[in-house]
Amino acid sequence: MDEGIENDLEDLADEQQTIREKRIAQLRPYQYKKGQSGNSLGRYLGGVSGKERMKRKIAGMTDEEFEDYLEGMNKIDTWKMAEGNPETKTDITSKGEQIGVIDPKLVALSKKYEDEIKNAL
C-alpha cells in the first residue's frame, strides 16, 4: 500500500484514540464510585410512585367513571393497559450484530485514495 495512505490511516487512528481518551477523562468524575449509591438520600419513604397513584385512582372509580376515563384514551394505550406492552424482539437491521459507526474522515480518505485502492485489489 502507498505510504501516503498508511500515514493518513495512522494519523486518523491516533486522532480517534486521542478523542476517545479525552472523552473518558471528561466522564471519569461522573462515574459511580464503588460502594456508593447513585442517590445518596434514597427514595422518600412516604413517597408513592406515579404508577401506584394511578392504580389507586383507577381502583377507586365506579364502572361509569372508568368508562368515561377510557373514552378519552387512545385505543393502543387502552390495549397496553389491559394486556401489557407487546414484546418487540424483531431486529430487521443488523441480524443481531453490532452496528458500527464509520468516521466521516475515513470515508474522505477512502475517496481520496479510491483509485489506488481499486488498483491494489
VEXTI-705203 format. One record per atom (N, C-alpha, C, O): residue number from 0; residue in three letters; atom name; x, y, z. Coordinates in steps of 0.001 Angstrom, whole numbers. Example, Ala and Ser with C-alpha at 12.3 -4.5 7.8 and 13.67 -1.06 7.14 Angstrom:
<atoms>
{0, 'ALA', 'N', {13190, -5690, 7800}}
{0, 'ALA', 'CA', {12300, -4500, 7800}}
{0, 'ALA', 'C', {13200, -3300, 7800}}
{0, 'ALA', 'O', {14236, -3319, 8465}}
{1, 'SER', 'N', {12850, -2250, 7080}}
{1, 'SER', 'CA', {13670, -1060, 7140}}
{1, 'SER', 'C', {12900, 30, 7870}}
{1, 'SER', 'O', {13409, 1138, 8039}}
</atoms>
This chain:
<atoms>
{0, 'MET', 'N', {837, -1168, 0}}
{0, 'MET', 'CA', {0, 0, 0}}
{0, 'MET', 'C', {890, 1242, 0}}
{0, 'MET', 'O', {2021, 1205, 484}}
{1, 'ASP', 'N', {381, 2315, -535}}
{1, 'ASP', 'CA', {1101, 3573, -623}}
{1, 'ASP', 'C', {1394, 4125, 771}}
{1, 'ASP', 'O', {570, 4003, 1678}}
{2, 'GLU', 'N', {2572, 4734, 939}}
{2, 'GLU', 'CA', {2933, 5303, 2234}}
{2, 'GLU', 'C', {1991, 6410, 2660}}
{2, 'GLU', 'O', {1733, 6585, 3851}}
{3, 'GLY', 'N', {1470, 7169, 1685}}
{3, 'GLY', 'CA', {541, 8257, 1992}}
{3, 'GLY', 'C', {-720, 7738, 2646}}
{3, 'GLY', 'O', {-1216, 8319, 3610}}
{4, 'ILE', 'N', {-1240, 6632, 2112}}
{4, 'ILE', 'CA', {-2450, 6031, 2677}}
{4, 'ILE', 'C', {-2171, 5549, 4095}}
{4, 'ILE', 'O', {-2949, 5806, 5015}}
{5, 'GLU', 'N', {-1047, 4843, 4261}}
{5, 'GLU', 'CA', {-695, 4311, 5579}}
{5, 'GLU', 'C', {-540, 5430, 6603}}
{5, 'GLU', 'O', {-1024, 5322, 7730}}
{6, 'ASN', 'N', {137, 6505, 6205}}
{6, 'ASN', 'CA', {327, 7639, 7123}}
{6, 'ASN', 'C', {-998, 8283, 7492}}
{6, 'ASN', 'O', {-1244, 8599, 8657}}
{7, 'ASP', 'N', {-1863, 8478, 6479}}
{7, 'ASP', 'CA', {-3172, 9082, 6756}}
{7, 'ASP', 'C', {-4007, 8198, 7676}}
{7, 'ASP', 'O', {-4675, 8700, 8579}}
{8, 'LEU', 'N', {-3973, 6887, 7451}}
{8, 'LEU', 'CA', {-4729, 5969, 8305}}
{8, 'LEU', 'C', {-4174, 5952, 9724}}
{8, 'LEU', 'O', {-4941, 5892, 10686}}
{9, 'GLU', 'N', {-2859, 6005, 9867}}
{9, 'GLU', 'CA', {-2247, 6051, 11192}}
{9, 'GLU', 'C', {-2615, 7343, 11914}}
{9, 'GLU', 'O', {-2917, 7333, 13107}}
{10, 'ASP', 'N', {-2586, 8465, 11173}}
{10, 'ASP', 'CA', {-2960, 9750, 11763}}
{10, 'ASP', 'C', {-4412, 9724, 12239}}
{10, 'ASP', 'O', {-4733, 10222, 13318}}
{11, 'LEU', 'N', {-5280, 9138, 11420}}
{11, 'LEU', 'CA', {-6696, 9045, 11778}}
{11, 'LEU', 'C', {-6883, 8174, 13018}}
{11, 'LEU', 'O', {-7653, 8521, 13914}}
{12, 'ALA', 'N', {-6185, 7052, 13070}}
{12, 'ALA', 'CA', {-6285, 6159, 14225}}
{12, 'ALA', 'C', {-5783, 6856, 15489}}
{12, 'ALA', 'O', {-6390, 6729, 16553}}
{13, 'ASP', 'N', {-4680, 7587, 15373}}
{13, 'ASP', 'CA', {-4147, 8326, 16524}}
{13, 'ASP', 'C', {-5127, 9396, 16994}}
{13, 'ASP', 'O', {-5319, 9595, 18194}}
{14, 'GLU', 'N', {-5745, 10082, 16032}}
{14, 'GLU', 'CA', {-6705, 11139, 16361}}
{14, 'GLU', 'C', {-7933, 10546, 17076}}
{14, 'GLU', 'O', {-8422, 11106, 18057}}
{15, 'GLN', 'N', {-8417, 9411, 16569}}
{15, 'GLN', 'CA', {-9577, 8764, 17192}}
{15, 'GLN', 'C', {-9245, 8303, 18610}}
{15, 'GLN', 'O', {-10076, 8421, 19510}}
{16, 'GLN', 'N', {-8038, 7780, 18813}}
{16, 'GLN', 'CA', {-7622, 7338, 20147}}
{16, 'GLN', 'C', {-7542, 8522, 21102}}
{16, 'GLN', 'O', {-7956, 8419, 22257}}
{17, 'THR', 'N', {-7010, 9645, 20624}}
{17, 'THR', 'CA', {-6902, 10844, 21446}}
{17, 'THR', 'C', {-8288, 11341, 21848}}
{17, 'THR', 'O', {-8512, 11697, 23005}}
{18, 'ILE', 'N', {-9215, 11364, 20894}}
{18, 'ILE', 'CA', {-10581, 11799, 21176}}
{18, 'ILE', 'C', {-11212, 10879, 22217}}
{18, 'ILE', 'O', {-11863, 11344, 23152}}
{19, 'ARG', 'N', {-11016, 9567, 22049}}
{19, 'ARG', 'CA', {-11578, 8585, 22990}}
{19, 'ARG', 'C', {-11028, 8806, 24397}}
{19, 'ARG', 'O', {-11776, 8782, 25374}}
{20, 'GLU', 'N', {-9715, 9020, 24494}}
{20, 'GLU', 'CA', {-9087, 9236, 25797}}
{20, 'GLU', 'C', {-9612, 10512, 26462}}
{20, 'GLU', 'O', {-9817, 10537, 27676}}
{21, 'LYS', 'N', {-9831, 11581, 25669}}
{21, 'LYS', 'CA', {-10365, 12830, 26222}}
{21, 'LYS', 'C', {-11782, 12622, 26747}}
{21, 'LYS', 'O', {-12129, 13125, 27816}}
{22, 'ARG', 'N', {-12607, 11878, 25994}}
{22, 'ARG', 'CA', {-13981, 11623, 26430}}
{22, 'ARG', 'C', {-14006, 10836, 27739}}
{22, 'ARG', 'O', {-14791, 11136, 28639}}
{23, 'ILE', 'N', {-13145, 9832, 27832}}
{23, 'ILE', 'CA', {-13077, 9030, 29052}}
{23, 'ILE', 'C', {-12653, 9898, 30229}}
{23, 'ILE', 'O', {-13218, 9785, 31317}}
{24, 'ALA', 'N', {-11669, 10757, 30022}}
{24, 'ALA', 'CA', {-11192, 11630, 31092}}
{24, 'ALA', 'C', {-12284, 12607, 31534}}
{24, 'ALA', 'O', {-12398, 12915, 32720}}
{25, 'GLN', 'N', {-13086, 13095, 30583}}
{25, 'GLN', 'CA', {-14163, 14026, 30924}}
{25, 'GLN', 'C', {-15253, 13344, 31742}}
{25, 'GLN', 'O', {-15851, 13964, 32620}}
{26, 'LEU', 'N', {-15511, 12086, 31461}}
{26, 'LEU', 'CA', {-16595, 11367, 32133}}
{26, 'LEU', 'C', {-16185, 10749, 33465}}
{26, 'LEU', 'O', {-17041, 10449, 34297}}
{27, 'ARG', 'N', {-14898, 10560, 33671}}
{27, 'ARG', 'CA', {-14421, 9866, 34865}}
{27, 'ARG', 'C', {-14959, 10462, 36168}}
{27, 'ARG', 'O', {-15341, 9689, 37047}}
{28, 'PRO', 'N', {-15014, 11800, 36351}}
{28, 'PRO', 'CA', {-15530, 12330, 37616}}
{28, 'PRO', 'C', {-17001, 11984, 37866}}
{28, 'PRO', 'O', {-17454, 12017, 39010}}
{29, 'TYR', 'N', {-17740, 11658, 36824}}
{29, 'TYR', 'CA', {-19171, 11403, 36965}}
{29, 'TYR', 'C', {-19510, 9919, 37061}}
{29, 'TYR', 'O', {-20682, 9564, 37188}}
{30, 'GLN', 'N', {-18511, 9054, 37002}}
{30, 'GLN', 'CA', {-18760, 7624, 37123}}
{30, 'GLN', 'C', {-19153, 7289, 38558}}
{30, 'GLN', 'O', {-18745, 7963, 39504}}
{31, 'TYR', 'N', {-19951, 6237, 38698}}
{31, 'TYR', 'CA', {-20323, 5790, 40038}}
{31, 'TYR', 'C', {-19086, 5274, 40758}}
{31, 'TYR', 'O', {-18235, 4600, 40179}}
{32, 'LYS', 'N', {-19020, 5609, 42022}}
{32, 'LYS', 'CA', {-17925, 5114, 42850}}
{32, 'LYS', 'C', {-18363, 3773, 43440}}
{32, 'LYS', 'O', {-19518, 3613, 43834}}
{33, 'LYS', 'N', {-17450, 2822, 43499}}
{33, 'LYS', 'CA', {-17762, 1503, 44027}}
{33, 'LYS', 'C', {-18245, 1622, 45470}}
{33, 'LYS', 'O', {-17603, 2264, 46301}}
{34, 'GLY', 'N', {-19384, 995, 45756}}
{34, 'GLY', 'CA', {-19951, 1010, 47091}}
{34, 'GLY', 'C', {-20719, 2277, 47438}}
{34, 'GLY', 'O', {-21143, 2447, 48581}}
{35, 'GLN', 'N', {-20906, 3170, 46467}}
{35, 'GLN', 'CA', {-21606, 4426, 46725}}
{35, 'GLN', 'C', {-22906, 4441, 45923}}
{35, 'GLN', 'O', {-22906, 4138, 44730}}
{36, 'SER', 'N', {-23996, 4788, 46568}}
{36, 'SER', 'CA', {-25291, 4834, 45901}}
{36, 'SER', 'C', {-25349, 6018, 44949}}
{36, 'SER', 'O', {-24733, 7055, 45193}}
{37, 'GLY', 'N', {-26094, 5852, 43865}}
{37, 'GLY', 'CA', {-26303, 6954, 42924}}
{37, 'GLY', 'C', {-27225, 8011, 43497}}
{37, 'GLY', 'O', {-27182, 9170, 43084}}
{38, 'ASN', 'N', {-28055, 7617, 44442}}
{38, 'ASN', 'CA', {-28961, 8549, 45097}}
{38, 'ASN', 'C', {-28712, 8429, 46594}}
{38, 'ASN', 'O', {-29303, 7590, 47274}}
{39, 'SER', 'N', {-27832, 9277, 47089}}
{39, 'SER', 'CA', {-27390, 9142, 48473}}
{39, 'SER', 'C', {-28525, 9320, 49482}}
{39, 'SER', 'O', {-28470, 8747, 50571}}
{40, 'LEU', 'N', {-29546, 10098, 49144}}
{40, 'LEU', 'CA', {-30662, 10292, 50061}}
{40, 'LEU', 'C', {-31669, 9152, 49972}}
{40, 'LEU', 'O', {-32456, 8946, 50896}}
{41, 'GLY', 'N', {-31650, 8422, 48882}}
{41, 'GLY', 'CA', {-32593, 7329, 48698}}
{41, 'GLY', 'C', {-33988, 7845, 48394}}
{41, 'GLY', 'O', {-34206, 9056, 48339}}
{42, 'ARG', 'N', {-34912, 6958, 48200}}
{42, 'ARG', 'CA', {-36287, 7327, 47911}}
{42, 'ARG', 'C', {-36953, 7830, 49189}}
{42, 'ARG', 'O', {-36736, 7303, 50280}}
{43, 'TYR', 'N', {-37761, 8853, 49019}}
{43, 'TYR', 'CA', {-38527, 9394, 50144}}
{43, 'TYR', 'C', {-39436, 8293, 50660}}
{43, 'TYR', 'O', {-40238, 7747, 49903}}
{44, 'LEU', 'N', {-39323, 7963, 51925}}
{44, 'LEU', 'CA', {-40023, 6815, 52487}}
{44, 'LEU', 'C', {-41541, 6932, 52411}}
{44, 'LEU', 'O', {-42223, 5924, 52229}}
{45, 'GLY', 'N', {-42078, 8131, 52546}}
{45, 'GLY', 'CA', {-43521, 8303, 52498}}
{45, 'GLY', 'C', {-44027, 8490, 51077}}
{45, 'GLY', 'O', {-45231, 8609, 50854}}
{46, 'GLY', 'N', {-43115, 8517, 50119}}
{46, 'GLY', 'CA', {-43489, 8797, 48736}}
{46, 'GLY', 'C', {-44197, 7637, 48059}}
{46, 'GLY', 'O', {-43969, 6473, 48386}}
{47, 'VAL', 'N', {-45055, 7974, 47116}}
{47, 'VAL', 'CA', {-45785, 6974, 46347}}
{47, 'VAL', 'C', {-45484, 7237, 44879}}
{47, 'VAL', 'O', {-45522, 8382, 44427}}
{48, 'SER', 'N', {-45191, 6194, 44150}}
{48, 'SER', 'CA', {-44873, 6365, 42739}}
{48, 'SER', 'C', {-46107, 6802, 41959}}
{48, 'SER', 'O', {-47238, 6595, 42398}}
{49, 'GLY', 'N', {-45879, 7404, 40810}}
{49, 'GLY', 'CA', {-46974, 7812, 39940}}
{49, 'GLY', 'C', {-47811, 6625, 39504}}
{49, 'GLY', 'O', {-49033, 6721, 39395}}
{50, 'LYS', 'N', {-47147, 5502, 39254}}
{50, 'LYS', 'CA', {-47856, 4291, 38840}}
{50, 'LYS', 'C', {-48807, 3828, 39950}}
{50, 'LYS', 'O', {-49952, 3457, 39693}}
{51, 'GLU', 'N', {-48308, 3860, 41177}}
{51, 'GLU', 'CA', {-49141, 3437, 42310}}
{51, 'GLU', 'C', {-50317, 4389, 42508}}
{51, 'GLU', 'O', {-51427, 3950, 42807}}
{52, 'ARG', 'N', {-50078, 5695, 42342}}
{52, 'ARG', 'CA', {-51158, 6674, 42464}}
{52, 'ARG', 'C', {-52249, 6408, 41427}}
{52, 'ARG', 'O', {-53440, 6476, 41730}}
{53, 'MET', 'N', {-51817, 6100, 40184}}
{53, 'MET', 'CA', {-52777, 5845, 39115}}
{53, 'MET', 'C', {-53571, 4575, 39401}}
{53, 'MET', 'O', {-54780, 4532, 39176}}
{54, 'LYS', 'N', {-52889, 3535, 39899}}
{54, 'LYS', 'CA', {-53589, 2296, 40256}}
{54, 'LYS', 'C', {-54678, 2574, 41292}}
{54, 'LYS', 'O', {-55801, 2084, 41179}}
{55, 'ARG', 'N', {-54323, 3371, 42303}}
{55, 'ARG', 'CA', {-55279, 3695, 43363}}
{55, 'ARG', 'C', {-56468, 4486, 42809}}
{55, 'ARG', 'O', {-57619, 4229, 43161}}
{56, 'LYS', 'N', {-56164, 5453, 41936}}
{56, 'LYS', 'CA', {-57224, 6290, 41366}}
{56, 'LYS', 'C', {-58194, 5430, 40556}}
{56, 'LYS', 'O', {-59410, 5561, 40695}}
{57, 'ILE', 'N', {-57655, 4556, 39714}}
{57, 'ILE', 'CA', {-58496, 3696, 38886}}
{57, 'ILE', 'C', {-59285, 2723, 39748}}
{57, 'ILE', 'O', {-60460, 2465, 39487}}
{58, 'ALA', 'N', {-58637, 2182, 40775}}
{58, 'ALA', 'CA', {-59326, 1227, 41660}}
{58, 'ALA', 'C', {-60502, 1882, 42377}}
{58, 'ALA', 'O', {-61481, 1210, 42702}}
{59, 'GLY', 'N', {-60414, 3192, 42625}}
{59, 'GLY', 'CA', {-61480, 3897, 43325}}
{59, 'GLY', 'C', {-62607, 4374, 42418}}
{59, 'GLY', 'O', {-63594, 4924, 42908}}
{60, 'MET', 'N', {-62484, 4177, 41106}}
{60, 'MET', 'CA', {-63513, 4651, 40169}}
{60, 'MET', 'C', {-64691, 3677, 40109}}
{60, 'MET', 'O', {-64539, 2467, 40278}}
{61, 'THR', 'N', {-65854, 4246, 39865}}
{61, 'THR', 'CA', {-67014, 3395, 39583}}
{61, 'THR', 'C', {-66877, 2907, 38144}}
{61, 'THR', 'O', {-66036, 3411, 37399}}
{62, 'ASP', 'N', {-67685, 1942, 37749}}
{62, 'ASP', 'CA', {-67638, 1448, 36368}}
{62, 'ASP', 'C', {-67900, 2566, 35378}}
{62, 'ASP', 'O', {-67248, 2645, 34337}}
{63, 'GLU', 'N', {-68850, 3428, 35697}}
{63, 'GLU', 'CA', {-69201, 4534, 34801}}
{63, 'GLU', 'C', {-68032, 5524, 34679}}
{63, 'GLU', 'O', {-67709, 5975, 33580}}
{64, 'GLU', 'N', {-67407, 5856, 35809}}
{64, 'GLU', 'CA', {-66251, 6761, 35783}}
{64, 'GLU', 'C', {-65106, 6150, 34975}}
{64, 'GLU', 'O', {-64421, 6846, 34226}}
{65, 'PHE', 'N', {-64910, 4848, 35137}}
{65, 'PHE', 'CA', {-63842, 4171, 34400}}
{65, 'PHE', 'C', {-64125, 4181, 32899}}
{65, 'PHE', 'O', {-63210, 4388, 32102}}
{66, 'GLU', 'N', {-65370, 3961, 32506}}
{66, 'GLU', 'CA', {-65743, 4013, 31086}}
{66, 'GLU', 'C', {-65481, 5399, 30519}}
{66, 'GLU', 'O', {-64971, 5531, 29406}}
{67, 'ASP', 'N', {-65831, 6438, 31283}}
{67, 'ASP', 'CA', {-65565, 7818, 30844}}
{67, 'ASP', 'C', {-64060, 8056, 30709}}
{67, 'ASP', 'O', {-63604, 8711, 29772}}
{68, 'TYR', 'N', {-63315, 7523, 31643}}
{68, 'TYR', 'CA', {-61849, 7661, 31618}}
{68, 'TYR', 'C', {-61285, 7003, 30357}}
{68, 'TYR', 'O', {-60450, 7591, 29669}}
{69, 'LEU', 'N', {-61741, 5781, 30055}}
{69, 'LEU', 'CA', {-61250, 5064, 28872}}
{69, 'LEU', 'C', {-61663, 5762, 27581}}
{69, 'LEU', 'O', {-60951, 5689, 26580}}
{70, 'GLU', 'N', {-62796, 6430, 27601}}
{70, 'GLU', 'CA', {-63300, 7118, 26412}}
{70, 'GLU', 'C', {-62289, 8130, 25880}}
{70, 'GLU', 'O', {-62160, 8310, 24669}}
{71, 'GLY', 'N', {-61582, 8782, 26780}}
{71, 'GLY', 'CA', {-60626, 9807, 26369}}
{71, 'GLY', 'C', {-59250, 9272, 26017}}
{71, 'GLY', 'O', {-58360, 10038, 25649}}
{72, 'MET', 'N', {-59067, 7956, 26129}}
{72, 'MET', 'CA', {-57745, 7378, 25880}}
{72, 'MET', 'C', {-57606, 6848, 24465}}
{72, 'MET', 'O', {-58584, 6465, 23824}}
{73, 'ASN', 'N', {-56383, 6836, 24001}}
{73, 'ASN', 'CA', {-56021, 6220, 22730}}
{73, 'ASN', 'C', {-56273, 4712, 22826}}
{73, 'ASN', 'O', {-56029, 4111, 23873}}
{74, 'LYS', 'N', {-56751, 4106, 21758}}
{74, 'LYS', 'CA', {-57083, 2667, 21769}}
{74, 'LYS', 'C', {-55841, 1812, 22050}}
{74, 'LYS', 'O', {-55928, 796, 22739}}
{75, 'ILE', 'N', {-54709, 2218, 21524}}
{75, 'ILE', 'CA', {-53474, 1452, 21741}}
{75, 'ILE', 'C', {-53092, 1477, 23225}}
{75, 'ILE', 'O', {-52703, 457, 23794}}
{76, 'ASP', 'N', {-53209, 2657, 23839}}
{76, 'ASP', 'CA', {-52891, 2763, 25275}}
{76, 'ASP', 'C', {-53852, 1929, 26114}}
{76, 'ASP', 'O', {-53460, 1322, 27111}}
{77, 'THR', 'N', {-55120, 1907, 25693}}
{77, 'THR', 'CA', {-56114, 1093, 26402}}
{77, 'THR', 'C', {-55736, -375, 26325}}
{77, 'THR', 'O', {-55820, -1096, 27320}}
{78, 'TRP', 'N', {-55315, -823, 25136}}
{78, 'TRP', 'CA', {-54903, -2222, 24943}}
{78, 'TRP', 'C', {-53689, -2537, 25820}}
{78, 'TRP', 'O', {-53660, -3567, 26493}}
{79, 'LYS', 'N', {-52697, -1663, 25813}}
{79, 'LYS', 'CA', {-51490, -1884, 26617}}
{79, 'LYS', 'C', {-51822, -1942, 28106}}
{79, 'LYS', 'O', {-51218, -2705, 28860}}
{80, 'MET', 'N', {-52788, -1124, 28517}}
{80, 'MET', 'CA', {-53190, -1119, 29914}}
{80, 'MET', 'C', {-53783, -2473, 30302}}
{80, 'MET', 'O', {-53586, -2957, 31416}}
{81, 'ALA', 'N', {-54510, -3071, 29366}}
{81, 'ALA', 'CA', {-55157, -4353, 29649}}
{81, 'ALA', 'C', {-54205, -5531, 29482}}
{81, 'ALA', 'O', {-54201, -6450, 30301}}
{82, 'GLU', 'N', {-53403, -5505, 28429}}
{82, 'GLU', 'CA', {-52587, -6666, 28059}}
{82, 'GLU', 'C', {-51093, -6496, 28317}}
{82, 'GLU', 'O', {-50356, -7482, 28311}}
{83, 'GLY', 'N', {-50635, -5277, 28541}}
{83, 'GLY', 'CA', {-49204, -5022, 28665}}
{83, 'GLY', 'C', {-48614, -4704, 27298}}
{83, 'GLY', 'O', {-49253, -4932, 26271}}
{84, 'ASN', 'N', {-47413, -4187, 27286}}
{84, 'ASN', 'CA', {-46761, -3865, 26020}}
{84, 'ASN', 'C', {-46465, -5133, 25239}}
{84, 'ASN', 'O', {-46083, -6147, 25824}}
{85, 'PRO', 'N', {-46638, -5088, 23920}}
{85, 'PRO', 'CA', {-46268, -6258, 23121}}
{85, 'PRO', 'C', {-44755, -6447, 23131}}
{85, 'PRO', 'O', {-44001, -5479, 23232}}
{86, 'GLU', 'N', {-44327, -7673, 23027}}
{86, 'GLU', 'CA', {-42896, -7976, 23026}}
{86, 'GLU', 'C', {-42316, -7600, 21665}}
{86, 'GLU', 'O', {-42872, -7953, 20625}}
{87, 'THR', 'N', {-41206, -6888, 21682}}
{87, 'THR', 'CA', {-40581, -6484, 20426}}
{87, 'THR', 'C', {-39138, -6952, 20406}}
{87, 'THR', 'O', {-38258, -6303, 20972}}
{88, 'LYS', 'N', {-38899, -8074, 19757}}
{88, 'LYS', 'CA', {-37540, -8602, 19637}}
{88, 'LYS', 'C', {-37088, -8625, 18183}}
{88, 'LYS', 'O', {-36046, -9197, 17863}}
{89, 'THR', 'N', {-37861, -8012, 17312}}
{89, 'THR', 'CA', {-37541, -8046, 15899}}
{89, 'THR', 'C', {-36356, -7138, 15595}}
{89, 'THR', 'O', {-36363, -5957, 15939}}
{90, 'ASP', 'N', {-35353, -7690, 14956}}
{90, 'ASP', 'CA', {-34189, -6924, 14538}}
{90, 'ASP', 'C', {-34115, -7021, 13023}}
{90, 'ASP', 'O', {-33683, -8037, 12479}}
{91, 'ILE', 'N', {-34533, -5976, 12354}}
{91, 'ILE', 'CA', {-34561, -6027, 10889}}
{91, 'ILE', 'C', {-33376, -5298, 10263}}
{91, 'ILE', 'O', {-33312, -5146, 9043}}
{92, 'THR', 'N', {-32437, -4845, 11099}}
{92, 'THR', 'CA', {-31352, -4040, 10567}}
{92, 'THR', 'C', {-29994, -4726, 10562}}
{92, 'THR', 'O', {-29227, -4562, 9614}}
{93, 'SER', 'N', {-29685, -5488, 11598}}
{93, 'SER', 'CA', {-28307, -5965, 11712}}
{93, 'SER', 'C', {-28179, -7447, 12035}}
{93, 'SER', 'O', {-27068, -7937, 12239}}
{94, 'LYS', 'N', {-29279, -8157, 12084}}
{94, 'LYS', 'CA', {-29258, -9583, 12408}}
{94, 'LYS', 'C', {-28518, -9853, 13720}}
{94, 'LYS', 'O', {-27793, -10840, 13846}}
{95, 'GLY', 'N', {-28712, -8967, 14684}}
{95, 'GLY', 'CA', {-28107, -9159, 15996}}
{95, 'GLY', 'C', {-26672, -8680, 16114}}
{95, 'GLY', 'O', {-26118, -8662, 17213}}
{96, 'GLU', 'N', {-26061, -8294, 15005}}
{96, 'GLU', 'CA', {-24683, -7813, 15044}}
{96, 'GLU', 'C', {-24661, -6339, 15443}}
{96, 'GLU', 'O', {-25613, -5600, 15195}}
{97, 'GLN', 'N', {-23563, -5928, 16064}}
{97, 'GLN', 'CA', {-23412, -4534, 16441}}
{97, 'GLN', 'C', {-23298, -3677, 15188}}
{97, 'GLN', 'O', {-22606, -4041, 14237}}
{98, 'ILE', 'N', {-23979, -2542, 15193}}
{98, 'ILE', 'CA', {-23912, -1627, 14057}}
{98, 'ILE', 'C', {-22758, -681, 14302}}
{98, 'ILE', 'O', {-22751, 57, 15287}}
{99, 'GLY', 'N', {-21789, -697, 13415}}
{99, 'GLY', 'CA', {-20615, 147, 13565}}
{99, 'GLY', 'C', {-20865, 1546, 13030}}
{99, 'GLY', 'O', {-21727, 1757, 12177}}
{100, 'VAL', 'N', {-20102, 2493, 13543}}
{100, 'VAL', 'CA', {-20188, 3866, 13077}}
{100, 'VAL', 'C', {-18938, 4137, 12255}}
{100, 'VAL', 'O', {-17825, 3838, 12689}}
{101, 'ILE', 'N', {-19120, 4699, 11079}}
{101, 'ILE', 'CA', {-17987, 4989, 10202}}
{101, 'ILE', 'C', {-17615, 6452, 10357}}
{101, 'ILE', 'O', {-18450, 7344, 10207}}
{102, 'ASP', 'N', {-16367, 6676, 10654}}
{102, 'ASP', 'CA', {-15861, 8034, 10810}}
{102, 'ASP', 'C', {-15876, 8730, 9444}}
{102, 'ASP', 'O', {-15349, 8176, 8479}}
{103, 'PRO', 'N', {-16462, 9921, 9335}}
{103, 'PRO', 'CA', {-16503, 10637, 8054}}
{103, 'PRO', 'C', {-15115, 10900, 7480}}
{103, 'PRO', 'O', {-14944, 10985, 6264}}
{104, 'LYS', 'N', {-14119, 11031, 8368}}
{104, 'LYS', 'CA', {-12753, 11257, 7875}}
{104, 'LYS', 'C', {-12227, 10019, 7149}}
{104, 'LYS', 'O', {-11458, 10132, 6194}}
{105, 'LEU', 'N', {-12645, 8839, 7606}}
{105, 'LEU', 'CA', {-12247, 7607, 6939}}
{105, 'LEU', 'C', {-12894, 7520, 5560}}
{105, 'LEU', 'O', {-12271, 7058, 4604}}
{106, 'VAL', 'N', {-14133, 7962, 5462}}
{106, 'VAL', 'CA', {-14814, 7992, 4165}}
{106, 'VAL', 'C', {-14087, 8948, 3228}}
{106, 'VAL', 'O', {-13870, 8640, 2057}}
{107, 'ALA', 'N', {-13713, 10116, 3758}}
{107, 'ALA', 'CA', {-12993, 11090, 2934}}
{107, 'ALA', 'C', {-11654, 10521, 2463}}
{107, 'ALA', 'O', {-11257, 10733, 1318}}
{108, 'LEU', 'N', {-10955, 9795, 3352}}
{108, 'LEU', 'CA', {-9687, 9174, 2964}}
{108, 'LEU', 'C', {-9899, 8127, 1879}}
{108, 'LEU', 'O', {-9114, 8026, 936}}
{109, 'SER', 'N', {-10975, 7343, 2024}}
{109, 'SER', 'CA', {-11205, 6301, 1021}}
{109, 'SER', 'C', {-11504, 6925, -336}}
{109, 'SER', 'O', {-11114, 6373, -1365}}
{110, 'LYS', 'N', {-12190, 8067, -356}}
{110, 'LYS', 'CA', {-12450, 8755, -1622}}
{110, 'LYS', 'C', {-11156, 9327, -2197}}
{110, 'LYS', 'O', {-10929, 9304, -3407}}
{111, 'LYS', 'N', {-10319, 9840, -1301}}
{111, 'LYS', 'CA', {-9049, 10434, -1731}}
{111, 'LYS', 'C', {-8162, 9386, -2423}}
{111, 'LYS', 'O', {-7496, 9685, -3414}}
{112, 'TYR', 'N', {-8162, 8164, -1892}}
{112, 'TYR', 'CA', {-7295, 7114, -2411}}
{112, 'TYR', 'C', {-8069, 6026, -3157}}
{112, 'TYR', 'O', {-7570, 4910, -3307}}
{113, 'GLU', 'N', {-9272, 6333, -3621}}
{113, 'GLU', 'CA', {-10152, 5337, -4247}}
{113, 'GLU', 'C', {-9486, 4607, -5412}}
{113, 'GLU', 'O', {-9536, 3380, -5491}}
{114, 'ASP', 'N', {-8872, 5357, -6302}}
{114, 'ASP', 'CA', {-8248, 4708, -7485}}
{114, 'ASP', 'C', {-7091, 3816, -7073}}
{114, 'ASP', 'O', {-6936, 2724, -7620}}
{115, 'GLU', 'N', {-6274, 4251, -6121}}
{115, 'GLU', 'CA', {-5149, 3431, -5687}}
{115, 'GLU', 'C', {-5622, 2143, -5026}}
{115, 'GLU', 'O', {-5035, 1077, -5213}}
{116, 'ILE', 'N', {-6680, 2260, -4259}}
{116, 'ILE', 'CA', {-7219, 1080, -3594}}
{116, 'ILE', 'C', {-7753, 75, -4628}}
{116, 'ILE', 'O', {-7518, -1129, -4522}}
{117, 'LYS', 'N', {-8472, 594, -5623}}
{117, 'LYS', 'CA', {-9013, -278, -6674}}
{117, 'LYS', 'C', {-7881, -984, -7427}}
{117, 'LYS', 'O', {-7967, -2177, -7718}}
{118, 'ASN', 'N', {-6838, -244, -7733}}
{118, 'ASN', 'CA', {-5706, -838, -8481}}
{118, 'ASN', 'C', {-4962, -1865, -7634}}
{118, 'ASN', 'O', {-4419, -2835, -8164}}
{119, 'ALA', 'N', {-4937, -1652, -6315}}
{119, 'ALA', 'CA', {-4235, -2584, -5424}}
{119, 'ALA', 'C', {-4988, -3902, -5306}}
{119, 'ALA', 'O', {-4379, -4950, -5089}}
{120, 'LEU', 'N', {-6321, -3854, -5450}}
{120, 'LEU', 'CA', {-7118, -5067, -5341}}
{120, 'LEU', 'C', {-7095, -5758, -6657}}
{120, 'LEU', 'O', {-7705, -6817, -6809}}
</atoms>
